[in-house]
Amino acid sequence: MRPLEEIAAALDLRIAQGAYVGVIAGVYSEGRCDILGRGVADRGTGAPLDGTSLFEIGSICKALTGVLLALMEEAGELSVDEPVGMFLRDQIEMSSAFFDEVTLLDLATHHSGLPMMPPELEDIDLEAQHPDYPLATLSGFMSSIVPPDVRRYQYSNLGYGLLGLCLSARAKRPFDALLNERVLLPLGMTRTGFGMPESGAVTGHSPEGHGLPAWQIPELLHAAGGLRAPACDLLNLVAACLEPPGGPLGRAITSALRPRRYGGFSMDIGLGWETSYRFSPDIFVLKGGLTAGFSTNCILVPSRREGAVVLANSRQCLSDLSYYILDHRFGMHWEACWEPPFLAPPFWYDTLANPVHSTG
């Protein structure tokens, strides 16, 4: 983990570059949590940011859904190897092949063969409000789906939507309430939730810096990415992953983090979480999120018991900054960009104020 003053300087640089309107970095190391913020919550009003400011966290929600799945298996309520038909046969029409062959584990590890989004939502502008997506429409689409003979990793928000419906059906509780009762509240994530909060919400911004309305995702897909959360709550999640509590919740978190399937590019997939082996000797466990106006990362180094959450209210890349915070081996790009993290050469900062480009 880099010293806090280096992290603060990196945040200052990114704000000065115009890469982010506002950015929060929360770090966990040696049992201590620190939160640093730069920029503003809303470019129009200049409202400040702090550790309780509510960000749209996008697909980090999948990591929490994975913990819920593991917790319900720990309690003996289900098995991840059960097929979808055991949960949804009375609610949704599906091909018998999908009902009988696709399991909860397939949904949780993106091996179901389902597309990223249902076809009715594929071409929706990210900056527009998502329309309601009723169960009848989902049923009509799923009735024609037959899983491919060989199912490889294919990231799917729709698959996680179905997973949430399965968990809800087994528990006989709405998904939102179920996740809150069993995962969020026990983790102390008391400010995290679905829907638009009365106060504390951060405004999202386009890559060009324009303010955007709050992003809406259909309720049927909430398990894939419908939450808003502050850095202080997400640091509770990081701490619990690195120092699992005793009892069922701790065992469920450990189970959710465990790699289950190959995800390509030196990456394995757990229950919502991704494990990267690209940067030996360290193994990084992570989950990122993206909405119309927000970018988020949650990243862990279990061997060092260190982790970070990085939240920006702009739709810009956070990958290099996230790795830079955790490890001196990593450099930062000249600007936020959609590139993977990289070891310091060929790009790095001799000083954060004076970037230097290597010819090597």
C-alpha positions as CSV (number, residue, x, y, z in Angstrom):
1,M,0.0,0.0,0.0
2,R,1.3,3.4,-0.9
3,P,1.6,6.1,1.8
4,L,-1.5,8.3,2.2
5,E,0.3,11.4,1.0
6,E,1.1,9.6,-2.3
7,I,-2.5,8.5,-2.7
8,A,-3.7,12.1,-2.0
9,A,-1.3,13.4,-4.6
10,A,-2.5,10.9,-7.2
11,L,-6.1,12.0,-6.5
12,D,-5.1,15.7,-6.8
13,L,-3.5,15.0,-10.1
14,R,-6.5,13.2,-11.6
15,I,-8.8,16.1,-10.6
16,A,-6.3,18.6,-12.0
17,Q,-6.3,16.6,-15.3
18,G,-10.1,16.8,-15.4
19,A,-10.3,13.0,-15.5
20,Y,-12.8,13.0,-12.6
21,V,-15.3,15.5,-11.3
22,G,-14.9,13.9,-7.8
23,V,-13.1,10.8,-6.5
24,I,-13.0,9.0,-3.2
25,A,-10.3,6.5,-2.2
26,G,-10.9,4.3,0.8
27,V,-8.0,2.1,1.9
28,Y,-7.7,-0.7,4.4
29,S,-4.3,-1.8,5.8
30,E,-3.2,-3.3,9.1
31,G,-6.8,-3.1,10.4
32,R,-7.0,0.6,9.8
33,C,-9.4,2.4,7.4
34,D,-8.7,5.8,5.8
35,I,-10.8,7.8,3.4
36,L,-9.5,10.5,1.1
37,G,-11.7,12.6,-1.2
38,R,-11.0,15.2,-3.9
39,G,-13.2,17.1,-6.2
40,V,-17.0,17.7,-5.8
41,A,-20.2,15.7,-5.6
42,D,-21.8,17.9,-8.3
43,R,-20.1,20.2,-10.7
44,G,-23.1,22.4,-10.9
45,T,-23.4,23.1,-7.2
46,G,-19.9,22.4,-6.0
47,A,-21.2,20.3,-3.2
48,P,-18.4,18.5,-1.3
49,L,-17.6,14.8,-1.1
50,D,-16.9,12.7,2.0
51,G,-16.9,9.1,3.1
52,T,-20.7,9.1,3.5
53,S,-21.4,10.4,0.0
54,L,-23.6,7.9,-1.9
55,F,-22.2,6.6,-5.3
56,E,-23.9,4.4,-7.8
57,I,-21.7,1.3,-7.4
58,G,-22.9,-0.7,-10.5
59,S,-21.7,-4.3,-10.6
60,I,-20.0,-4.3,-7.2
61,C,-23.6,-5.3,-6.3
62,K,-22.8,-8.7,-8.0
63,A,-20.1,-9.3,-5.3
64,L,-22.7,-8.7,-2.6
65,T,-25.2,-11.0,-4.4
66,G,-22.5,-13.6,-4.4
67,V,-22.1,-13.3,-0.7
68,L,-25.9,-13.7,-0.3
69,L,-25.8,-16.9,-2.5
70,A,-23.0,-18.3,-0.4
71,L,-24.8,-17.4,2.8
72,M,-27.9,-19.2,1.8
73,E,-25.9,-22.3,0.8
74,E,-24.1,-22.1,4.2
75,A,-27.6,-22.1,5.9
76,G,-28.6,-25.2,3.9
77,E,-31.3,-23.4,2.0
78,L,-29.9,-24.2,-1.4
79,S,-27.0,-25.6,-3.3
80,V,-25.1,-23.7,-6.0
81,D,-25.4,-26.8,-8.1
82,E,-29.2,-26.7,-8.2
83,P,-30.7,-25.9,-11.6
84,V,-32.7,-22.8,-12.2
85,G,-35.8,-24.8,-12.8
86,M,-35.9,-25.7,-9.1
87,F,-36.5,-22.0,-8.3
88,L,-38.4,-20.4,-11.1
89,R,-40.5,-23.0,-12.9
90,D,-43.7,-21.5,-11.6
91,Q,-42.7,-17.9,-12.4
92,I,-41.0,-17.8,-15.8
93,E,-41.4,-19.8,-19.0
94,M,-38.1,-21.3,-20.0
95,S,-36.9,-24.0,-22.3
96,S,-36.5,-27.3,-20.5
97,A,-32.8,-27.4,-21.4
98,F,-32.2,-24.1,-19.6
99,F,-34.4,-25.1,-16.6
100,D,-32.6,-28.4,-16.2
101,E,-29.0,-27.7,-17.2
102,V,-28.2,-24.2,-16.0
103,T,-27.3,-23.9,-12.3
104,L,-27.0,-21.2,-9.8
105,L,-23.2,-21.5,-10.1
106,D,-23.5,-21.0,-13.8
107,L,-25.4,-17.8,-13.3
108,A,-23.0,-16.6,-10.6
109,T,-19.9,-17.2,-12.6
110,H,-21.2,-15.9,-16.0
111,H,-21.3,-19.4,-17.6
112,S,-25.0,-19.6,-18.3
113,G,-24.8,-18.7,-22.0
114,L,-27.0,-15.7,-21.5
115,P,-26.3,-12.3,-23.2
116,M,-25.1,-9.2,-21.3
117,M,-28.7,-7.7,-21.3
118,P,-32.1,-8.9,-22.4
119,P,-32.7,-7.8,-26.0
120,E,-35.2,-5.1,-25.1
121,L,-32.5,-3.3,-23.1
122,E,-29.4,-4.0,-25.3
123,D,-29.6,-0.7,-27.2
124,I,-30.7,1.6,-24.4
125,D,-28.6,4.7,-24.1
126,L,-26.5,4.5,-20.9
127,E,-27.4,8.1,-20.2
128,A,-31.2,7.4,-20.5
129,Q,-33.4,6.0,-17.9
130,H,-33.9,2.3,-18.2
131,P,-37.6,1.4,-18.9
132,D,-39.4,-0.9,-16.6
133,Y,-38.8,-4.5,-17.6
134,P,-41.7,-6.7,-16.5
135,L,-41.6,-10.4,-15.6
136,A,-43.8,-11.2,-18.6
137,T,-41.3,-9.7,-21.0
138,L,-38.4,-11.6,-19.4
139,S,-40.5,-14.8,-19.6
140,G,-41.1,-14.3,-23.3
141,F,-37.4,-14.0,-24.0
142,M,-36.3,-16.9,-21.7
143,S,-38.9,-19.3,-23.3
144,S,-36.7,-19.3,-26.5
145,I,-33.3,-19.6,-24.8
146,V,-31.4,-22.9,-25.2
147,P,-28.0,-22.9,-23.5
148,P,-25.1,-23.7,-25.9
149,D,-23.4,-27.1,-25.7
150,V,-20.2,-25.5,-24.5
151,R,-20.7,-22.6,-22.2
152,R,-17.7,-20.3,-21.7
153,Y,-17.4,-17.1,-19.6
154,Q,-19.8,-14.5,-20.9
155,Y,-20.5,-11.6,-18.6
156,S,-24.2,-11.2,-18.1
157,N,-26.3,-8.7,-16.1
158,L,-29.3,-10.8,-17.2
159,G,-27.8,-13.9,-15.6
160,Y,-27.4,-12.0,-12.3
161,G,-31.0,-10.7,-12.5
162,L,-32.1,-14.3,-12.8
163,L,-29.9,-15.3,-9.9
164,G,-31.5,-12.6,-7.7
165,L,-35.0,-14.0,-8.7
166,C,-33.9,-17.5,-7.7
167,L,-32.7,-16.4,-4.3
168,S,-35.8,-14.3,-3.7
169,A,-38.0,-17.3,-4.7
170,R,-36.3,-19.7,-2.3
171,A,-36.3,-17.3,0.6
172,K,-39.8,-16.0,-0.2
173,R,-38.6,-12.5,0.2
174,P,-38.1,-9.6,-2.2
175,F,-34.5,-9.5,-3.3
176,D,-33.9,-5.9,-2.1
177,A,-35.1,-6.8,1.4
178,L,-33.3,-10.1,1.4
179,L,-29.9,-8.6,0.6
180,N,-30.4,-5.9,3.1
181,E,-31.4,-8.2,5.9
182,R,-28.8,-10.9,5.4
183,V,-25.8,-9.1,4.0
184,L,-25.8,-5.3,4.2
185,L,-27.0,-4.9,7.7
186,P,-24.8,-7.6,9.2
187,L,-21.8,-6.0,7.4
188,G,-22.6,-2.6,8.9
189,M,-23.5,-1.3,5.4
190,T,-26.3,0.7,6.9
191,R,-26.2,3.6,4.3
192,T,-26.2,1.3,1.3
193,G,-29.5,0.6,-0.5
194,F,-31.6,0.5,-3.6
195,G,-33.7,3.5,-4.9
196,M,-33.0,7.2,-4.7
197,P,-32.0,8.4,-1.2
198,E,-33.5,11.5,0.3
199,S,-30.0,13.1,0.8
200,G,-26.3,12.4,0.3
201,A,-26.6,11.2,-3.3
202,V,-23.7,12.2,-5.6
203,T,-24.4,13.4,-9.1
204,G,-23.0,11.3,-11.9
205,H,-21.2,12.9,-14.9
206,S,-20.6,11.9,-18.5
207,P,-17.0,11.5,-19.7
208,E,-17.2,15.1,-20.9
209,G,-18.2,16.2,-17.4
210,H,-21.9,16.9,-17.9
211,G,-24.2,16.2,-15.0
212,L,-26.5,13.2,-15.5
213,P,-29.8,12.1,-13.9
214,A,-29.7,9.2,-11.5
215,W,-29.3,6.0,-13.3
216,Q,-32.2,3.6,-13.1
217,I,-32.1,-0.2,-13.6
218,P,-35.2,-2.4,-13.7
219,E,-36.0,-4.0,-10.4
220,L,-35.7,-7.5,-12.0
221,L,-32.0,-6.7,-12.5
222,H,-31.2,-5.2,-9.1
223,A,-29.0,-8.2,-8.2
224,A,-26.7,-7.2,-11.0
225,G,-26.2,-3.5,-10.1
226,G,-28.9,-1.4,-8.5
227,L,-27.2,-0.2,-5.3
228,R,-25.9,3.1,-4.1
229,A,-23.2,3.0,-1.4
230,P,-20.7,5.3,0.4
231,A,-17.0,4.6,0.8
232,C,-17.4,4.0,4.5
233,D,-19.8,1.1,3.9
234,L,-17.7,-0.4,1.2
235,L,-14.7,-0.4,3.5
236,N,-16.7,-2.5,5.9
237,L,-17.0,-5.0,3.0
238,V,-13.3,-4.8,2.3
239,A,-12.5,-5.4,6.0
240,A,-14.8,-8.4,6.2
241,C,-13.3,-9.9,3.1
242,L,-9.7,-9.5,4.4
243,E,-10.5,-10.4,8.0
244,P,-13.7,-12.5,7.8
245,P,-15.9,-12.4,10.9
246,G,-16.6,-15.6,12.7
247,G,-19.7,-17.7,12.0
248,P,-21.8,-18.2,8.9
249,L,-21.3,-14.7,7.4
250,G,-17.5,-15.1,7.5
251,R,-17.6,-18.6,6.0
252,A,-20.0,-17.3,3.3
253,I,-17.6,-14.4,2.4
254,T,-14.7,-16.8,2.1
255,S,-16.8,-19.1,-0.1
256,A,-17.9,-16.2,-2.3
257,L,-14.3,-15.1,-2.9
258,R,-13.1,-18.6,-3.8
259,P,-12.4,-19.1,-7.5
260,R,-14.8,-21.5,-9.2
261,R,-14.5,-21.1,-13.0
262,Y,-12.0,-19.8,-15.5
263,G,-12.8,-16.3,-16.8
264,G,-10.0,-15.8,-19.3
265,F,-7.0,-13.5,-19.3
266,S,-5.4,-15.1,-16.2
267,M,-8.6,-14.6,-14.3
268,D,-10.9,-16.9,-12.4
269,I,-14.4,-16.2,-11.3
270,G,-15.9,-16.7,-7.8
271,L,-19.4,-15.9,-6.8
272,G,-19.4,-12.4,-8.2
273,W,-15.8,-11.8,-7.5
274,E,-12.9,-11.9,-9.9
275,T,-9.4,-13.3,-9.1
276,S,-6.5,-12.0,-11.2
277,Y,-3.1,-13.9,-11.4
278,R,-1.5,-11.4,-13.9
279,F,0.8,-9.8,-11.4
280,S,2.8,-12.5,-9.6
281,P,3.6,-13.0,-6.8
282,D,0.5,-11.2,-5.6
283,I,-3.1,-12.4,-6.3
284,F,-5.7,-9.6,-6.6
285,V,-9.4,-10.2,-5.9
286,L,-11.6,-7.5,-7.3
287,K,-15.0,-6.3,-8.6
288,G,-15.6,-3.1,-10.5
289,G,-18.8,-1.3,-11.4
290,L,-19.9,1.1,-14.1
291,T,-23.1,3.1,-14.6
292,A,-24.0,6.0,-16.9
293,G,-22.2,8.5,-14.6
294,F,-20.1,6.5,-12.2
295,S,-17.0,4.2,-12.1
296,T,-16.2,2.1,-9.0
297,N,-13.6,-0.4,-8.0
298,C,-13.2,-2.7,-5.0
299,I,-9.8,-4.4,-5.0
300,L,-8.2,-6.8,-2.4
301,V,-4.7,-8.2,-1.9
302,P,-5.5,-11.1,0.5
303,S,-1.9,-12.1,1.1
304,R,-1.1,-8.6,2.5
305,R,-4.6,-8.1,4.0
306,E,-4.8,-4.8,2.2
307,G,-7.6,-3.4,0.0
308,A,-9.1,-0.3,-1.4
309,V,-12.3,1.1,-2.8
310,V,-12.1,3.8,-5.4
311,L,-15.3,5.7,-6.4
312,A,-15.6,8.4,-9.1
313,N,-18.7,10.3,-10.1
314,S,-17.5,10.3,-13.8
315,R,-17.7,7.5,-16.3
316,Q,-13.9,7.1,-16.5
317,C,-11.4,4.4,-16.0
318,L,-10.2,3.7,-12.4
319,S,-8.1,0.6,-13.1
320,D,-4.6,2.1,-13.1
321,L,-5.3,4.4,-10.1
322,S,-6.7,1.5,-8.1
323,Y,-3.6,-0.7,-8.6
324,Y,-1.3,2.3,-8.1
325,I,-2.8,2.9,-4.7
326,L,-2.2,-0.7,-3.6
327,D,1.2,-1.5,-5.0
328,H,4.4,0.4,-5.7
329,R,5.1,-1.7,-8.8
330,F,2.2,-0.1,-10.7
331,G,2.3,3.2,-12.6
332,M,-0.4,5.5,-13.7
333,H,-1.2,6.4,-17.2
334,W,-1.0,10.0,-18.4
335,E,-4.7,10.2,-18.1
336,A,-7.6,8.0,-17.1
337,C,-8.1,5.6,-19.9
338,W,-9.6,2.2,-20.7
339,E,-6.4,0.3,-20.4
340,P,-5.4,-2.5,-18.0
341,P,-3.1,-1.8,-15.1
342,F,0.6,-2.1,-15.9
343,L,3.8,-2.4,-14.1
344,A,5.6,0.9,-13.8
345,P,7.7,0.7,-17.0
346,P,7.0,1.9,-19.6
347,F,4.8,4.5,-18.0
348,W,5.3,6.0,-14.5
349,Y,5.5,9.2,-12.6
350,D,8.8,10.3,-11.2
351,T,6.8,12.9,-9.4
352,L,3.1,13.1,-9.7
353,A,3.4,16.8,-10.9
354,N,5.9,15.9,-13.6
355,P,5.0,12.8,-15.6
356,V,7.9,11.1,-17.3
357,H,7.6,8.7,-20.2
358,S,10.2,5.9,-20.6
359,T,11.6,5.0,-23.9
360,G,12.4,1.5,-22.6
